[in-house]
């Protein structure tokens, strides 16, 4: 009896499926691929309108069980979760989220340094959010332009575009939307100067630095400029201007990136050569010039602590700590220069990863607000204060010493008083 009812219901379903035309090809597919995992969709009847859908009693008359309907709804919810995980993972990798968060950290540090006495935490959150969106857009466009190169490199061939998990038009729409949204957010919640710096940095990274990687080794220095702009963006968002004090952290970011990328380019030079990138280390077989450039830029980091103290940005303790930190990374770079091996290059790379967060933490910890900075300056009275001071009467003195006594015994001593 159960088999006959089941066969009868299956015939009814097949007849109804033949008479029904699917308007959505995604619904009519019986196999879907989500996140690289192929799953079979259950054969259910799809209705073009809600009015045509049968009731629960009608579904029981056709032979469907309530457990089947419940399982189908659970499967559809699992399908939505898998889709969310798939695209979330793709967007995370496409945006280079870890690198973007490092950019946000430098921008947030610049915002705090430029805030003065009081920190606007709402403005800090808006600035970090806008910076994250613009950085994600720039990284996504970078992968769009380098999809063929990434497919040839072991380090990047599993990214969303080379692996086929996302299409190039999809990535372009994603990058364009979040880039425009991030720039608009900075313009509305921060100021136009910060939004202009963000937009110019996006153009510099995606449309100048990215193609330059396949043309000339100077791309490393252009990329260092790109990395130095986010802390300046944060300073501009907080103070509304660009000053010499705000150039300390961008200078540190610029000089720090050279040894960081030189060590990475030395470690991955075979991979870069396979991808068609013109890195500085590819034209240096011995690695001596690569190591010398890294050592020279590490030495440039030594006086930054004194400059931060001299400008009134930090206390004297930061001058000492920054100098010790810069000398430590310079010693590691000297070791890499003397023994140019993959092990020493990897140590140089790890030392650069250690330097930056410690340097920024020291800046924040030893930061001097404006009110304390004014206390360090000498007390010079202003013109307004001088005008408010009442003039004091000068005491007149006798013209000569002997005039203080009577010149003659029978005459009174002269008295000298101010009129």
Kinemage of the C-alpha trace (Angstrom):
@kinemage 1
@onewidth
@group {chain A} dominant
@subgroup {mainchain}
@vectorlist {calphas} color= white
{ca unk a 1} P 0.000 0.000 0.000
{ca unk a 2} L 2.823 2.403 0.954
{ca unk a 3} L 4.768 1.610 -2.216
{ca unk a 4} L 1.721 2.128 -4.448
{ca unk a 5} L 0.919 5.456 -2.812
{ca unk a 6} L 4.528 6.545 -3.118
{ca unk a 7} L 4.716 5.570 -6.809
{ca unk a 8} L 1.404 7.325 -7.456
{ca unk a 9} L 2.652 10.499 -5.760
{ca unk a 10} L 5.914 10.410 -7.679
{ca unk a 11} L 3.957 10.157 -10.942
{ca unk a 12} L 1.869 13.156 -9.956
{ca unk a 13} L 5.006 15.131 -9.134
{ca unk a 14} L 6.654 14.184 -12.436
{ca unk a 15} L 3.529 15.220 -14.379
{ca unk a 16} L 3.343 18.518 -12.541
{ca unk a 17} L 7.059 19.149 -13.168
{ca unk a 18} L 6.538 18.527 -16.888
{ca unk a 19} L 3.695 21.038 -17.047
{ca unk a 20} L 5.609 23.655 -15.013
{ca unk a 21} L 8.231 25.917 -16.587
{ca unk a 22} L 10.983 27.264 -14.322
{ca unk a 23} L 11.591 30.939 -14.609
{ca unk a 24} L 14.729 30.924 -12.436
{ca unk a 25} L 17.546 28.647 -13.580
{ca unk a 26} L 19.108 28.706 -10.103
{ca unk a 27} L 15.974 27.126 -8.630
{ca unk a 28} L 15.669 24.520 -11.354
{ca unk a 29} L 19.205 23.251 -10.843
{ca unk a 30} L 19.444 20.031 -8.908
{ca unk a 31} L 23.141 20.311 -8.234
{ca unk a 32} L 24.758 23.357 -6.700
{ca unk a 33} L 28.350 24.057 -5.821
{ca unk a 34} L 28.981 26.137 -2.742
{ca unk a 35} L 32.487 26.853 -1.543
{ca unk a 36} L 33.963 24.087 -3.668
{ca unk a 37} L 31.626 21.417 -2.175
{ca unk a 38} L 29.029 19.934 -4.475
{ca unk a 39} L 25.699 19.069 -2.824
{ca unk a 40} L 22.548 17.553 -4.265
{ca unk a 41} L 19.326 19.485 -3.924
{ca unk a 42} L 16.207 17.427 -3.082
{ca unk a 43} L 13.619 17.019 -5.895
{ca unk a 44} L 10.835 19.273 -4.724
{ca unk a 45} L 7.993 20.872 -6.568
{ca unk a 46} L 8.511 24.593 -7.243
{ca unk a 47} L 5.519 26.886 -7.635
{ca unk a 48} L 5.432 30.152 -9.488
{ca unk a 49} L 3.179 31.872 -6.983
{ca unk a 50} L 2.131 31.453 -3.415
{ca unk a 51} L -1.452 30.801 -4.396
{ca unk a 52} L -0.454 27.656 -6.331
{ca unk a 53} L 1.428 26.129 -3.411
{ca unk a 54} L -0.472 23.236 -1.827
{ca unk a 55} L -1.427 23.205 1.784
{ca unk a 56} L -0.049 20.785 4.350
{ca unk a 57} L -3.094 18.513 3.935
{ca unk a 58} L -2.664 18.509 0.158
{ca unk a 59} L 0.988 17.589 0.490
{ca unk a 60} L 0.052 14.663 2.695
{ca unk a 61} L -2.480 13.503 0.097
{ca unk a 62} L 0.267 13.551 -2.545
{ca unk a 63} L 2.377 11.278 -0.375
{ca unk a 64} L 4.815 13.864 1.131
{ca unk a 65} L 5.566 13.524 4.808
{ca unk a 66} L 5.904 16.434 7.212
{ca unk a 67} L 9.461 15.303 7.971
{ca unk a 68} L 10.381 15.726 4.290
{ca unk a 69} L 9.088 19.307 4.230
{ca unk a 70} L 10.953 20.097 7.435
{ca unk a 71} L 14.147 18.587 6.020
{ca unk a 72} L 13.825 20.640 2.857
{ca unk a 73} L 13.485 23.882 4.823
{ca unk a 74} L 16.488 22.977 6.960
{ca unk a 75} L 18.493 22.190 3.842
{ca unk a 76} L 17.664 25.569 2.319
{ca unk a 77} L 18.791 27.331 5.501
{ca unk a 78} L 22.045 25.357 5.464
{ca unk a 79} L 22.467 26.336 1.829
{ca unk a 80} L 22.199 30.036 2.746
{ca unk a 81} L 24.775 29.589 5.512
{ca unk a 82} L 27.174 27.887 3.110
{ca unk a 83} L 26.748 30.704 0.607
{ca unk a 84} L 27.465 33.287 3.305
{ca unk a 85} L 30.578 31.423 4.385
{ca unk a 86} L 31.744 31.061 0.800
{ca unk a 87} L 31.436 34.730 -0.132
{ca unk a 88} L 32.657 35.895 3.260
{ca unk a 89} L 35.825 33.849 2.854
{ca unk a 90} L 36.289 35.113 -0.701
{ca unk a 91} L 35.839 38.760 0.292
{ca unk a 92} L 38.210 38.270 3.239
{ca unk a 93} L 40.955 36.931 0.979
{ca unk a 94} L 40.233 39.376 -1.832
{ca unk a 95} L 40.546 42.338 0.537
{ca unk a 96} L 43.740 41.005 2.169
{ca unk a 97} L 42.048 41.595 5.494
{ca unk a 98} L 45.169 41.191 7.650
{ca unk a 99} L 47.109 43.731 5.619
{ca unk a 100} L 44.102 46.059 5.627
{ca unk a 101} L 43.864 45.820 9.427
{ca unk a 102} L 47.535 46.806 9.677
{ca unk a 103} L 46.748 49.851 7.540
{ca unk a 104} L 43.838 50.651 9.862
{ca unk a 105} L 46.142 50.381 12.885
{ca unk a 106} L 48.557 52.933 11.421
{ca unk a 107} L 45.690 55.257 10.513
{ca unk a 108} L 44.195 54.976 14.005
{ca unk a 109} L 47.575 55.723 15.583
{ca unk a 110} L 47.895 58.820 13.442
{ca unk a 111} L 44.410 59.906 14.507
{ca unk a 112} L 45.273 59.604 18.205
{ca unk a 113} L 48.556 61.468 17.770
{ca unk a 114} L 46.789 64.329 16.013
{ca unk a 115} L 43.888 64.559 18.454
{ca unk a 116} L 45.501 66.916 20.945
{ca unk a 117} L 44.018 66.931 24.438
{ca unk a 118} L 40.741 65.056 23.849
{ca unk a 119} L 40.288 62.052 21.565
{ca unk a 120} L 37.085 61.871 19.551
{ca unk a 121} L 36.376 58.137 19.758
{ca unk a 122} L 33.412 58.344 17.398
{ca unk a 123} L 35.579 60.082 14.840
{ca unk a 124} L 38.264 57.463 15.413
{ca unk a 125} L 35.807 54.659 14.657
{ca unk a 126} L 34.543 56.377 11.505
{ca unk a 127} L 38.087 57.016 10.315
{ca unk a 128} L 39.141 53.411 10.898
{ca unk a 129} L 36.027 52.104 9.146
{ca unk a 130} L 36.543 54.309 6.103
{ca unk a 131} L 40.229 53.434 5.957
{ca unk a 132} L 39.412 49.731 6.125
{ca unk a 133} L 36.969 50.004 3.235
{ca unk a 134} L 39.363 51.970 1.020
{ca unk a 135} L 42.248 49.598 1.814
{ca unk a 136} L 40.049 46.592 0.992
{ca unk a 137} L 39.086 48.205 -2.306
{ca unk a 138} L 42.720 48.879 -3.238
{ca unk a 139} L 43.771 45.315 -2.404
{ca unk a 140} L 40.861 43.885 -4.382
{ca unk a 141} L 41.744 45.946 -7.456
{ca unk a 142} L 45.334 44.819 -7.057
{ca unk a 143} L 44.244 41.184 -7.346
{ca unk a 144} L 41.990 41.985 -10.300
{ca unk a 145} L 44.930 43.406 -12.257
{ca unk a 146} L 47.294 40.606 -11.206
{ca unk a 147} L 45.011 37.598 -11.631
{ca unk a 148} L 47.206 36.036 -14.336
{ca unk a 149} L 50.387 36.663 -12.378
{ca unk a 150} L 48.899 35.242 -9.181
{ca unk a 151} L 47.933 32.057 -11.045
{ca unk a 152} L 51.643 31.398 -11.739
{ca unk a 153} L 52.843 31.831 -8.161
{ca unk a 154} L 52.578 29.162 -5.485
{ca unk a 155} L 52.010 31.783 -2.810
{ca unk a 156} L 48.984 33.316 -4.548
{ca unk a 157} L 47.463 30.701 -6.842
{ca unk a 158} L 44.805 29.769 -4.259
{ca unk a 159} L 43.359 33.283 -4.085
{ca unk a 160} L 39.680 33.691 -5.069
{ca unk a 161} L 40.273 34.954 -8.616
{ca unk a 162} L 43.011 32.539 -9.794
{ca unk a 163} L 41.205 29.590 -8.232
{ca unk a 164} L 37.913 30.523 -9.941
{ca unk a 165} L 35.874 30.963 -6.773
{ca unk a 166} L 34.969 34.499 -7.861
{ca unk a 167} L 34.722 36.111 -11.266
{ca unk a 168} L 36.588 39.262 -12.253
{ca unk a 169} L 33.387 41.354 -12.809
{ca unk a 170} L 32.177 40.328 -9.364
{ca unk a 171} L 35.468 41.462 -7.824
{ca unk a 172} L 35.383 44.761 -9.729
{ca unk a 173} L 31.871 45.531 -8.488
{ca unk a 174} L 32.891 44.657 -4.934
{ca unk a 175} L 36.041 46.823 -5.064
{ca unk a 176} L 34.295 49.798 -6.658
{ca unk a 177} L 31.381 49.786 -4.218
{ca unk a 178} L 33.418 49.626 -1.019
{ca unk a 179} L 35.972 52.113 -2.355
{ca unk a 180} L 33.321 54.724 -3.089
{ca unk a 181} L 31.559 54.006 0.192
{ca unk a 182} L 34.760 54.329 2.223
{ca unk a 183} L 35.783 57.599 0.576
{ca unk a 184} L 32.283 59.045 1.045
{ca unk a 185} L 32.307 57.978 4.694
{ca unk a 186} L 35.585 59.792 5.326
{ca unk a 187} L 34.301 62.885 3.541
{ca unk a 188} L 31.109 62.989 5.628
{ca unk a 189} L 32.392 61.923 9.048
{ca unk a 190} L 35.984 63.221 8.974
{ca unk a 191} L 36.906 65.931 6.446
{ca unk a 192} L 37.666 66.373 2.780
{ca unk a 193} L 41.417 66.321 3.374
{ca unk a 194} L 41.253 62.801 4.802
{ca unk a 195} L 38.947 61.670 1.992
{ca unk a 196} L 41.307 63.141 -0.600
{ca unk a 197} L 44.295 61.350 0.916
{ca unk a 198} L 42.366 58.067 0.924
{ca unk a 199} L 41.267 58.437 -2.701
{ca unk a 200} L 44.746 59.424 -3.877
{ca unk a 201} L 46.283 56.489 -2.038
{ca unk a 202} L 43.810 54.101 -3.679
{ca unk a 203} L 44.725 55.426 -7.116
{ca unk a 204} L 48.440 55.323 -6.319
{ca unk a 205} L 48.301 51.717 -5.130
{ca unk a 206} L 45.921 50.201 -7.665
{ca unk a 207} L 46.765 52.122 -10.834
{ca unk a 208} L 50.444 53.096 -10.401
{ca unk a 209} L 52.140 50.723 -7.968
{ca unk a 210} L 50.398 47.577 -9.240
{ca unk a 211} L 51.387 47.883 -12.926
{ca unk a 212} L 54.823 49.218 -11.938
{ca unk a 213} L 55.599 45.886 -10.256
{ca unk a 214} L 55.898 44.343 -13.731
{ca unk a 215} L 57.916 47.244 -15.194
{ca unk a 216} L 60.652 48.487 -12.835
{ca unk a 217} L 62.137 47.648 -9.395
{ca unk a 218} L 61.364 51.180 -8.202
{ca unk a 219} L 57.922 49.809 -7.335
{ca unk a 220} L 59.204 49.017 -3.820
{ca unk a 221} L 59.796 52.692 -3.075
{ca unk a 222} L 56.443 53.681 -4.567
{ca unk a 223} L 54.798 51.047 -2.379
{ca unk a 224} L 56.571 52.559 0.642
{ca unk a 225} L 54.926 55.909 -0.140
{ca unk a 226} L 51.565 54.127 -0.286
{ca unk a 227} L 52.152 52.652 3.155
{ca unk a 228} L 53.193 56.010 4.628
{ca unk a 229} L 49.970 57.826 3.685
{ca unk a 230} L 47.459 56.091 6.083
{ca unk a 231} L 48.967 57.530 9.316
{ca unk a 232} L 48.978 60.946 7.659
{ca unk a 233} L 45.320 60.333 6.773
{ca unk a 234} L 44.521 59.656 10.423
{ca unk a 235} L 46.367 62.799 11.545
{ca unk a 236} L 44.489 64.889 8.983
{ca unk a 237} L 41.151 63.382 10.040
{ca unk a 238} L 41.782 64.388 13.660
{ca unk a 239} L 43.437 67.792 13.267
{ca unk a 240} L 42.168 68.892 9.868
{ca unk a 241} L 45.668 69.779 8.685
{ca unk a 242} L 49.078 68.337 7.851
{ca unk a 243} L 51.959 69.547 10.033
{ca unk a 244} L 55.571 68.586 10.636
{ca unk a 245} L 54.654 66.756 13.837
{ca unk a 246} L 52.359 64.518 11.812
{ca unk a 247} L 55.224 63.395 9.575
{ca unk a 248} L 57.038 61.358 12.250
{ca unk a 249} L 54.932 58.215 11.925
{ca unk a 250} L 54.687 58.382 8.088
{ca unk a 251} L 58.482 58.667 7.932
{ca unk a 252} L 58.802 55.618 10.177
{ca unk a 253} L 56.373 53.688 7.963
{ca unk a 254} L 58.311 54.647 4.830
{ca unk a 255} L 61.745 53.621 6.130
{ca unk a 256} L 60.337 50.492 7.799
{ca unk a 257} L 58.769 49.139 4.632
{ca unk a 258} L 62.037 49.044 2.675
{ca unk a 259} L 63.796 46.401 4.825
{ca unk a 260} L 60.494 44.599 5.293
{ca unk a 261} L 59.917 44.166 1.563
{ca unk a 262} L 63.598 43.592 0.771
{ca unk a 263} L 63.623 40.604 3.079
{ca unk a 264} L 60.357 39.328 1.593
{ca unk a 265} L 61.594 39.833 -1.972
{ca unk a 266} L 64.790 37.911 -1.186
{ca unk a 267} L 62.848 35.003 0.295
{ca unk a 268} L 60.304 34.830 -2.552
{ca unk a 269} L 62.471 35.874 -5.496
{ca unk a 270} L 61.925 32.622 -7.388
{ca unk a 271} L 58.184 32.996 -6.956
{ca unk a 272} L 58.293 36.627 -8.064
{ca unk a 273} L 60.306 35.650 -11.126
{ca unk a 274} L 57.713 33.011 -12.042
{ca unk a 275} L 54.935 35.600 -11.665
{ca unk a 276} L 56.663 38.136 -13.904
{ca unk a 277} L 57.348 40.784 -11.251
{ca unk a 278} L 60.417 43.037 -11.511
{ca unk a 279} L 61.613 43.094 -7.934
{ca unk a 280} L 64.910 44.604 -6.770
{ca unk a 281} L 66.283 41.285 -5.557
{ca unk a 282} L 65.918 39.616 -8.976
{ca unk a 283} L 68.742 41.708 -10.452
{ca unk a 284} L 70.954 41.032 -7.418
{ca unk a 285} L 72.187 37.451 -7.561
{ca unk a 286} L 74.447 37.739 -4.513
{ca unk a 287} L 71.895 39.682 -2.466
{ca unk a 288} L 74.488 42.219 -1.342
{ca unk a 289} L 72.710 45.265 -2.719
{ca unk a 290} L 69.378 44.045 -1.347
{ca unk a 291} L 70.853 43.645 2.131
{ca unk a 292} L 72.656 47.002 1.962
{ca unk a 293} L 69.413 48.820 1.094
{ca unk a 294} L 67.698 47.120 4.033
{ca unk a 295} L 70.528 48.071 6.413
{ca unk a 296} L 70.651 51.688 5.239
{ca unk a 297} L 66.926 52.244 5.791
{ca unk a 298} L 67.091 50.618 9.215
{ca unk a 299} L 69.705 53.192 10.204
{ca unk a 300} L 67.379 55.937 9.025
{ca unk a 301} L 64.974 54.864 11.772
{ca unk a 302} L 67.427 55.741 14.573
{ca unk a 303} L 66.883 59.539 14.808
{ca unk a 304} L 63.079 59.390 14.605
{ca unk a 305} L 62.701 59.043 18.369
{ca unk a 306} L 64.734 62.204 18.977
{ca unk a 307} L 62.737 64.069 16.342
{ca unk a 308} L 59.484 63.032 18.005
{ca unk a 309} L 60.796 64.319 21.342
{ca unk a 310} L 62.223 67.508 19.840
{ca unk a 311} L 58.894 68.316 18.167
{ca unk a 312} L 57.098 67.929 21.496
{ca unk a 313} L 55.147 64.899 20.335
{ca unk a 314} L 56.475 62.435 22.941
{ca unk a 315} L 58.476 62.384 26.140
{ca unk a 316} L 62.189 61.749 26.427
{ca unk a 317} L 61.643 58.096 27.294
{ca unk a 318} L 60.377 57.426 23.798
{ca unk a 319} L 63.572 58.909 22.388
{ca unk a 320} L 65.584 56.337 24.317
{ca unk a 321} L 63.289 53.390 23.581
{ca unk a 322} L 62.964 54.191 19.876
{ca unk a 323} L 66.728 54.483 19.478
{ca unk a 324} L 67.291 51.119 21.141
{ca unk a 325} L 64.597 49.519 18.984
{ca unk a 326} L 66.070 50.968 15.778
{ca unk a 327} L 69.564 49.838 16.725
{ca unk a 328} L 68.248 46.325 17.393
{ca unk a 329} L 66.649 46.001 13.956
{ca unk a 330} L 69.811 47.516 12.425
{ca unk a 331} L 71.887 44.772 14.053
{ca unk a 332} L 69.609 42.153 12.497
{ca unk a 333} L 69.954 43.879 9.123
{ca unk a 334} L 73.753 43.921 9.551
{ca unk a 335} L 73.665 40.188 10.217
{ca unk a 336} L 71.682 39.715 7.008
{ca unk a 337} L 74.223 41.865 5.135
{ca unk a 338} L 77.158 39.807 6.395
{ca unk a 339} L 75.523 36.414 5.795
{ca unk a 340} L 72.972 36.587 2.996
{ca unk a 341} L 71.033 33.380 3.542
{ca unk a 342} L 67.353 32.569 3.616
{ca unk a 343} L 67.524 32.074 7.378
{ca unk a 344} L 68.947 35.562 7.981
{ca unk a 345} L 66.439 37.084 5.547
{ca unk a 346} L 63.588 35.393 7.409
{ca unk a 347} L 64.959 36.744 10.690
{ca unk a 348} L 65.083 40.201 9.132
{ca unk a 349} L 61.477 39.830 8.053
{ca unk a 350} L 60.327 38.767 11.524
{ca unk a 351} L 62.285 41.622 13.121
{ca unk a 352} L 60.442 44.095 10.910
{ca unk a 353} L 57.128 42.600 11.981
{ca unk a 354} L 58.169 43.092 15.607
{ca unk a 355} L 59.420 46.654 15.153
{ca unk a 356} L 56.295 48.376 13.860
{ca unk a 357} L 53.748 47.516 16.591
{ca unk a 358} L 56.295 48.257 19.325
{ca unk a 359} L 57.157 51.614 17.764
{ca unk a 360} L 53.506 52.644 17.431
{ca unk a 361} L 52.734 51.476 20.970
{ca unk a 362} L 55.591 53.599 22.279
{ca unk a 363} L 54.266 56.623 20.409
{ca unk a 364} L 50.839 56.200 21.961
{ca unk a 365} L 52.143 55.476 25.467
{ca unk a 366} L 54.576 58.414 25.613
{ca unk a 367} L 52.376 60.857 23.716
{ca unk a 368} L 52.264 64.348 25.215
{ca unk a 369} L 48.929 66.193 24.895
{ca unk a 370} L 48.928 69.830 23.840
{ca unk a 371} L 48.298 71.201 27.322
{ca unk a 372} L 51.365 69.432 28.717
{ca unk a 373} L 53.352 70.392 25.655
{ca unk a 374} L 52.638 74.048 26.321
{ca unk a 375} L 54.003 73.655 29.853
{ca unk a 376} L 57.359 72.641 28.397
{ca unk a 377} L 57.686 75.913 26.443
{ca unk a 378} L 59.173 79.001 28.159
{ca unk a 379} L 56.744 81.449 29.698
{ca unk a 380} L 56.755 84.440 27.359
{ca unk a 381} L 54.072 87.002 28.232
{ca unk a 382} L 51.885 87.984 25.361
{ca unk a 383} L 51.249 91.531 24.187
{ca unk a 384} L 47.744 91.464 25.638
{ca unk a 385} L 49.065 90.564 29.066
{ca unk a 386} L 51.565 93.387 28.874
{ca unk a 387} L 48.800 95.852 28.042
{ca unk a 388} L 46.710 94.785 31.022
{ca unk a 389} L 49.547 95.383 33.484
{ca unk a 390} L 49.165 98.766 35.167
{ca unk a 391} L 52.245 100.991 34.904
{ca unk a 392} L 54.146 101.287 38.166
{ca unk a 393} L 55.253 104.676 39.501
{ca unk a 394} L 58.966 105.184 39.436
{ca unk a 395} L 60.555 106.393 42.631
{ca unk a 396} L 62.625 109.524 42.131
{ca unk a 397} L 66.055 109.562 43.593
{ca unk a 398} L 68.028 112.576 44.676
{ca unk a 399} L 70.187 114.012 41.934
{ca unk a 400} L 73.336 113.674 44.031
{ca unk a 401} L 74.161 111.966 47.258
{ca unk a 402} L 74.970 115.106 49.257
{ca unk a 403} L 71.569 116.610 48.432
{ca unk a 404} L 69.913 114.153 50.801
{ca unk a 405} L 71.175 116.196 53.734
{ca unk a 406} L 70.730 119.867 54.542
{ca unk a 407} L 73.350 121.993 52.820
{ca unk a 408} L 73.256 124.414 55.690
{ca unk a 409} L 72.404 123.785 59.337
{ca unk a 410} L 69.716 126.484 59.454
{ca unk a 411} L 67.888 125.298 56.304
{ca unk a 412} L 65.578 122.198 56.080
{ca unk a 413} L 66.714 119.215 54.045
{ca unk a 414} L 65.121 119.160 50.543
{ca unk a 415} L 62.561 116.511 49.879
{ca unk a 416} L 62.172 114.899 46.427
{ca unk a 417} L 58.724 113.468 45.750
{ca unk a 418} L 57.036 112.486 42.534
{ca unk a 419} L 54.487 114.974 41.271
